Amino acid sequence: MKMTNKLATQLMDSLACVAISANGIPKTEKDFKKVTEYTRKTFINLLESWEKEKGETWEIEGEEE
């Protein structure tokens, strides 16, 4: 399975927005870390669930030049 780097970045940005909407704008380093951890963990879990279902791995493609 393939996903562009642009789409992966957009998805992670959207997941960060979910965390910020739930918890408010990060005001401390701890708050920011919580958002980034949620974003990374959720992104990985989402992609891994598709890998398990399809029996394939994801490939994140770089930007086209």
N, CA, C and O atoms as a MOPAC input file, in Angstrom:
PM7 MOZYME 1SCF
protein

 N      0.85000 1    -1.15700 1     0.00000 1
 C      0.00000 1     0.00000 1     0.00000 1
 C      0.89800 1     1.22200 1     0.00000 1
 O      1.96200 1     1.22700 1     0.61800 1
 N      0.46500 1     2.23700 1    -0.68700 1
 C      1.27000 1     3.45300 1    -0.79300 1
 C      0.47100 1     4.67800 1    -0.35900 1
 O     -0.73600 1     4.76900 1    -0.57800 1
 N      1.17400 1     5.60100 1     0.25400 1
 C      0.60200 1     6.86700 1     0.67300 1
 C      1.65300 1     7.93200 1     0.39400 1
 O      2.83600 1     7.72700 1     0.66500 1
 N      1.23200 1     9.04700 1    -0.13700 1
 C      2.19900 1    10.11700 1    -0.36800 1
 C      2.61300 1    10.75100 1     0.95700 1
 O      1.86900 1    10.72300 1     1.93700 1
 N      3.79300 1    11.31200 1     0.96400 1
 C      4.26900 1    12.03400 1     2.13300 1
 C      3.31600 1    13.18300 1     2.46000 1
 O      3.06300 1    13.47400 1     3.62900 1
 N      2.79300 1    13.82800 1     1.42800 1
 C      1.86400 1    14.93900 1     1.62700 1
 C      0.60600 1    14.47300 1     2.36100 1
 O      0.14600 1    15.13700 1     3.28900 1
 N      0.05200 1    13.33500 1     1.94700 1
 C     -1.14000 1    12.82300 1     2.61400 1
 C     -0.83600 1    12.42000 1     4.04800 1
 O     -1.62900 1    12.69400 1     4.94900 1
 N      0.30100 1    11.77400 1     4.27100 1
 C      0.67800 1    11.37800 1     5.63000 1
 C      0.79400 1    12.60700 1     6.53500 1
 O      0.34400 1    12.58700 1     7.68100 1
 N      1.39300 1    13.66600 1     6.01600 1
 C      1.53900 1    14.90300 1     6.78700 1
 C      0.18200 1    15.53300 1     7.07600 1
 O     -0.06300 1    15.99900 1     8.18900 1
 N     -0.69500 1    15.54700 1     6.08400 1
 C     -2.03600 1    16.10400 1     6.28000 1
 C     -2.82200 1    15.30500 1     7.31600 1
 O     -3.52400 1    15.87900 1     8.14900 1
 N     -2.70200 1    13.98100 1     7.26200 1
 C     -3.38600 1    13.13600 1     8.23000 1
 C     -2.86500 1    13.39200 1     9.63800 1
 O     -3.64700 1    13.49700 1    10.58300 1
 N     -1.56200 1    13.49000 1     9.77800 1
 C     -0.99500 1    13.76000 1    11.10400 1
 C     -1.39300 1    15.14300 1    11.60800 1
 O     -1.64800 1    15.31400 1    12.80000 1
 N     -1.44800 1    16.12700 1    10.71900 1
 C     -1.91000 1    17.46500 1    11.11100 1
 C     -3.35500 1    17.41100 1    11.60300 1
 O     -3.70400 1    18.05500 1    12.59200 1
 N     -4.18800 1    16.64300 1    10.90900 1
 C     -5.59200 1    16.51500 1    11.31300 1
 C     -5.71400 1    15.82600 1    12.66200 1
 O     -6.53000 1    16.22800 1    13.49100 1
 N     -4.91500 1    14.79600 1    12.89100 1
 C     -4.93600 1    14.11700 1    14.18800 1
 C     -4.47700 1    15.05000 1    15.30500 1
 O     -5.01100 1    15.00100 1    16.41300 1
 N     -3.49800 1    15.89400 1    15.02100 1
 C     -3.06500 1    16.87800 1    16.01500 1
 C     -4.20100 1    17.84700 1    16.33000 1
 O     -4.38500 1    18.24800 1    17.47900 1
 N     -4.95700 1    18.21800 1    15.30700 1
 C     -6.10200 1    19.11800 1    15.52100 1
 C     -7.15600 1    18.46900 1    16.40700 1
 O     -7.79900 1    19.15300 1    17.20400 1
 N     -7.34000 1    17.16000 1    16.27900 1
 C     -8.28700 1    16.44200 1    17.14700 1
 C     -7.83100 1    16.56700 1    18.60000 1
 O     -8.63200 1    16.87700 1    19.48200 1
 N     -6.55300 1    16.32700 1    18.84500 1
 C     -6.02600 1    16.41100 1    20.21000 1
 C     -6.13300 1    17.83200 1    20.75300 1
 O     -6.48100 1    18.02500 1    21.91800 1
 N     -5.84100 1    18.81500 1    19.92700 1
 C     -5.92400 1    20.21300 1    20.36000 1
 C     -7.37800 1    20.60600 1    20.61800 1
 O     -7.66300 1    21.33500 1    21.56700 1
 N     -8.29100 1    20.13100 1    19.78400 1
 C     -9.71200 1    20.41900 1    19.99500 1
 C    -10.19600 1    19.81900 1    21.31200 1
 O    -11.01300 1    20.41900 1    22.01000 1
 N     -9.69500 1    18.64700 1    21.64500 1
 C    -10.11400 1    17.98400 1    22.88800 1
 C     -9.48000 1    18.60400 1    24.12100 1
 O    -10.11900 1    18.69400 1    25.17000 1
 N     -8.22100 1    19.03500 1    24.00400 1
 C     -7.48100 1    19.47400 1    25.18700 1
 C     -7.15100 1    20.95700 1    25.22500 1
 O     -6.66500 1    21.45000 1    26.24200 1
 N     -7.40300 1    21.67400 1    24.14600 1
 C     -7.03400 1    23.07800 1    24.08500 1
 C     -5.64200 1    23.24600 1    23.50000 1
 O     -4.90700 1    22.27400 1    23.32500 1
 N     -5.29100 1    24.47700 1    23.20200 1
 C     -3.98300 1    24.78200 1    22.63000 1
 C     -2.89700 1    24.48100 1    23.66400 1
 O     -2.98600 1    24.91300 1    24.81300 1
 N     -1.87100 1    23.73500 1    23.24300 1
 C     -0.79800 1    23.41200 1    24.20000 1
 C     -0.13100 1    24.67900 1    24.73800 1
 O      0.25000 1    25.56800 1    23.97700 1
 N      0.00000 1    24.74200 1    26.05800 1
 C      0.60000 1    25.91500 1    26.69600 1
 C      1.96800 1    25.61000 1    27.28400 1
 O      2.76600 1    26.51400 1    27.52700 1
 N      2.23000 1    24.33300 1    27.50900 1
 C      3.51100 1    23.93300 1    28.08500 1
 C      4.15500 1    22.87100 1    27.19500 1
 O      3.52000 1    22.31500 1    26.29800 1
 N      5.41300 1    22.61100 1    27.46600 1
 C      6.12700 1    21.54700 1    26.73700 1
 C      5.43900 1    20.20400 1    26.96400 1
 O      5.35500 1    19.38600 1    26.04800 1
 N      4.95100 1    19.97500 1    28.17400 1
 C      4.24400 1    18.73100 1    28.49200 1
 C      2.96600 1    18.61500 1    27.65400 1
 O      2.66100 1    17.53700 1    27.14200 1
 N      2.22000 1    19.70900 1    27.51300 1
 C      1.00500 1    19.71400 1    26.69400 1
 C      1.33400 1    19.41600 1    25.22800 1
 O      0.64100 1    18.63400 1    24.57700 1
 N      2.39000 1    20.04100 1    24.72000 1
 C      2.80000 1    19.83500 1    23.33300 1
 C      3.22100 1    18.38100 1    23.11300 1
 O      2.88300 1    17.77400 1    22.09700 1
 N      3.95200 1    17.83900 1    24.06500 1
 C      4.39200 1    16.44900 1    23.97000 1
 C      3.18900 1    15.50300 1    23.95000 1
 O      3.19500 1    14.49900 1    23.23800 1
 N      2.16700 1    15.82700 1    24.73100 1
 C      0.95200 1    15.00700 1    24.77100 1
 C      0.27300 1    14.98100 1    23.39800 1
 O     -0.19100 1    13.93300 1    22.94800 1
 N      0.21900 1    16.13200 1    22.74200 1
 C     -0.37400 1    16.21900 1    21.39900 1
 C      0.44700 1    15.40900 1    20.39900 1
 O     -0.10900 1    14.64500 1    19.61000 1
 N      1.75300 1    15.57400 1    20.43200 1
 C      2.58700 1    14.86400 1    19.46000 1
 C      2.57000 1    13.35800 1    19.69800 1
 O      2.58200 1    12.58600 1    18.73900 1
 N      2.54300 1    12.93300 1    20.94600 1
 C      2.46900 1    11.50200 1    21.24700 1
 C      1.14400 1    10.90800 1    20.77000 1
 O      1.12000 1     9.83000 1    20.17500 1
 N      0.04000 1    11.61600 1    21.03200 1
 C     -1.26200 1    11.15800 1    20.55700 1
 C     -1.25900 1    11.04000 1    19.02800 1
 O     -1.71100 1    10.04000 1    18.47000 1
 N     -0.74400 1    12.07200 1    18.36800 1
 C     -0.73400 1    12.10100 1    16.90700 1
 C      0.05100 1    10.91300 1    16.35400 1
 O     -0.43900 1    10.18500 1    15.49100 1
 N      1.25700 1    10.72400 1    16.85000 1
 C      2.11700 1     9.64200 1    16.36200 1
 C      1.50600 1     8.27200 1    16.64200 1
 O      1.46400 1     7.41500 1    15.76000 1
 N      1.03400 1     8.06800 1    17.86800 1
 C      0.47100 1     6.77500 1    18.25600 1
 C     -0.78300 1     6.45100 1    17.43400 1
 O     -0.95300 1     5.31900 1    16.98200 1
 N     -1.63800 1     7.42300 1    17.24600 1
 C     -2.87400 1     7.19800 1    16.49800 1
 C     -2.58900 1     6.92600 1    15.02400 1
 O     -3.20300 1     6.04400 1    14.42300 1
 N     -1.65800 1     7.68200 1    14.44300 1
 C     -1.26400 1     7.47700 1    13.05100 1
 C     -0.72700 1     6.05600 1    12.85200 1
 O     -1.12500 1     5.35900 1    11.91900 1
 N      0.17000 1     5.64100 1    13.73100 1
 C      0.74800 1     4.29800 1    13.63200 1
 C     -0.31600 1     3.22500 1    13.80600 1
 O     -0.35600 1     2.26200 1    13.04100 1
 N     -1.17800 1     3.38200 1    14.80500 1
 C     -2.24300 1     2.39100 1    15.03200 1
 C     -3.17100 1     2.28100 1    13.82900 1
 O     -3.57700 1     1.18000 1    13.45700 1
 N     -3.50500 1     3.40000 1    13.22600 1
 C     -4.38600 1     3.41300 1    12.06500 1
 C     -3.75200 1     2.66000 1    10.89600 1
 O     -4.39600 1     1.81400 1    10.27500 1
 N     -2.49600 1     2.96800 1    10.59900 1
 C     -1.82100 1     2.29400 1     9.49600 1
 C     -1.60500 1     0.80900 1     9.78800 1
 O     -1.75400 1    -0.02600 1     8.89600 1
 N     -1.25600 1     0.47700 1    11.02800 1
 C     -1.05900 1    -0.93100 1    11.38200 1
 C     -2.35400 1    -1.73300 1    11.27300 1
 O     -2.32200 1    -2.91200 1    10.91900 1
 N     -3.48600 1    -1.10800 1    11.57300 1
 C     -4.75300 1    -1.83800 1    11.45700 1
 C     -5.03700 1    -2.20400 1     9.99900 1
 O     -5.56300 1    -3.28000 1     9.71900 1
 N     -4.68800 1    -1.30900 1     9.07100 1
 C     -4.83800 1    -1.62000 1     7.64300 1
 C     -3.84400 1    -2.68900 1     7.20900 1
 O     -4.18000 1    -3.56500 1     6.41200 1
 N     -2.62200 1    -2.62300 1     7.72900 1
 C     -1.62800 1    -3.63600 1     7.38200 1
 C     -2.09100 1    -5.02300 1     7.82000 1
 O     -1.93300 1    -5.99900 1     7.08800 1
 N     -2.65800 1    -5.09800 1     9.01000 1
 C     -3.14900 1    -6.37400 1     9.53100 1
 C     -4.30800 1    -6.89000 1     8.67300 1
 O     -4.36100 1    -8.07400 1     8.34100 1
 N     -5.22500 1    -6.00500 1     8.32000 1
 C     -6.39000 1    -6.40200 1     7.52600 1
 C     -6.00000 1    -6.84200 1     6.11600 1
 O     -6.52400 1    -7.83000 1     5.60200 1
 N     -5.08000 1    -6.10500 1     5.49500 1
 C     -4.72800 1    -6.36200 1     4.10000 1
 C     -3.54400 1    -7.31200 1     3.93100 1
 O     -3.34700 1    -7.85700 1     2.84500 1
 N     -2.75400 1    -7.52000 1     4.98500 1
 C     -1.56800 1    -8.35900 1     4.87900 1
 C     -0.45700 1    -7.70900 1     4.05700 1
 O      0.39300 1    -8.39800 1     3.49300 1
 N     -0.47200 1    -6.40700 1     3.99600 1
 C      0.53600 1    -5.63700 1     3.26200 1
 C      1.09300 1    -4.56300 1     4.18500 1
 O      0.52300 1    -4.26900 1     5.23500 1
 N      2.21600 1    -3.98500 1     3.77400 1
 C      2.78900 1    -2.88800 1     4.55500 1
 C      2.64000 1    -1.57800 1     3.79100 1
 O      2.52400 1    -1.55600 1     2.56600 1
 N      2.64500 1    -0.50000 1     4.54500 1
 C      2.56100 1     0.83900 1     3.95000 1
 C      3.91900 1     1.30500 1     3.49000 1
 O      4.93800 1     0.99100 1     4.10500 1
 N      3.92900 1     2.04600 1     2.42000 1
 C      5.11400 1     2.73600 1     1.94000 1
 C      4.73100 1     4.20700 1     1.81500 1
 O      3.80600 1     4.56300 1     1.08500 1
 N      5.45900 1     5.05500 1     2.54000 1
 C      5.22900 1     6.49600 1     2.45800 1
 C      6.17300 1     7.02800 1     1.39100 1
 O      7.39400 1     6.98700 1     1.54700 1
 N      5.59300 1     7.52900 1     0.30400 1
 C      6.38900 1     8.00800 1    -0.82700 1
 C      6.78400 1     9.45300 1    -0.61900 1
 O      5.99800 1    10.25100 1    -0.10800 1
 N      8.00600 1     9.79300 1    -1.01500 1
 C      8.50600 1    11.16500 1    -0.92700 1
 C      7.81300 1    12.06900 1    -1.93100 1
 O      7.07400 1    11.62300 1    -2.80800 1
 N      8.08300 1    13.35500 1    -1.76800 1
 C      7.51700 1    14.35000 1    -2.68300 1
 C      8.06800 1    14.16000 1    -4.09100 1
 O      9.24800 1    13.85800 1    -4.27100 1
 N      7.21600 1    14.33600 1    -5.07300 1
 C      7.64400 1    14.24200 1    -6.47500 1
 C      8.40600 1    15.49800 1    -6.83300 1
 O      8.05600 1    16.59700 1    -6.40000 1
 N      9.44800 1    15.33000 1    -7.62500 1
 C     10.25200 1    16.48400 1    -8.02700 1
 C      9.97100 1    16.85100 1    -9.45300 1
 O     10.55500 1    17.80200 1    -9.97200 1

